[in-house]
């Protein structure tokens, strides 16, 4: 996950200014409350899922995978490549790779380590929200409340990830009933350079979108990520500068599922997936 930020507490003034400050303080308090709840809930959630993953990257095939999450990492098996069923050769290659991971789970744990590192970065940025942005309340749709954000000029980004985050403006949607972060939509207001451009850069206008939804009662999962930026930045291991993916058809699996058990589930897809293969 990745998310957004703060309005500094404002002193009450007089007249119409006091009303605006009250609104800003209320927005800040609500965002902080939801972010705190989000972080605590994520830390306590150890659920695993079987799901459908649709990935699009520049200069590569669009691929739809059946994914099963195990205690040692995620297993993938393609079910569609560029809208077509995988060829026999592609299926053999996928089966061989899954078999290798069953026999060498350390390779899967390395991938899981990279994902965990990205998750830690995302949580770090979540914690920065109340300091890095100024929020203003927007629309209301049932339990969902929108807050538009822009950079807080008093905030000093502590690292490269925070520099990119702080250069954005956009909106955030919060589920105020369950205290969960539902959606972030932002774009870069200016070019961001690292090491004077030697270590990487991201161009002005780049867009970032992330959405999570309740996939089962009390369980929220990332369902959509769309990063469309020009440039090169190397701080995320599993998220590309230009990438779009969606996650759907979630089905809960045991939290202690082994790699071998997960591989067995991918070899025998559920009826809904079998129908899509023919």
FENLINMO-V744295 format. One record per backbone hydrogen bond with DSSP energy under -1.0 kcal/mol. NH is the residue of the N-H (numbers start at 1). CO is the residue of the C=O. If there is no record, write none. Layout:
# FENLINMO-V744295
nh=<NH NH>
co=<CO CO>
This chain:
# FENLINMO-V744295
nh=<20 21 22 23 24 25 26 27 28 29 30 31 32 33 34 35 36 37 38 39 40 41 42 43 44 50 51 52 53 54 55 56 60 63 64 65 66 67 68 69 70 71 73 75 77 79 80 81 82 84 91 92 93 94 95 96 97 98 99 100 101 102 103 104 107 109 110 111 112 113 114 115 116 117 118 119 120 121 122 123 124 125 126 127 129 131 132 133 134 136 138 141 144 145 146 147 148 149 150 152 155 163 164 165 166 168 169 170 171 172 173 174 175 176 179 180 182 183 184 185 186 187 188 189 192 194 198 199 201 202 203 205 206 207 208 209 210 211 212 213 215 216 219 221 223 224 225 226 227 228 229 232 243 244 245 246 247 248 251 253 257 262 263 264 265 266 267 273 274 275>
co=<16 17 18 19 20 21 22 23 24 25 26 27 28 29 30 31 32 33 34 35 36 37 38 39 40 251 67 248 65 246 63 244 57 55 80 53 77 51 75 49 73 257 70 68 66 64 64 84 62 81 87 88 89 90 91 92 93 94 95 96 97 98 99 100 104 105 106 107 108 109 110 111 112 113 114 115 116 117 118 119 120 121 122 123 126 128 128 129 150 148 146 144 141 174 139 172 136 170 134 132 152 159 160 161 162 165 187 149 185 147 183 145 180 143 175 175 173 173 210 171 208 169 206 167 202 200 195 194 232 192 230 188 203 228 186 226 184 224 182 221 219 219 216 213 211 211 245 209 243 207 241 201 227 56 225 54 223 52 50 48 254 258 259 260 261 262 263 270 270 271>
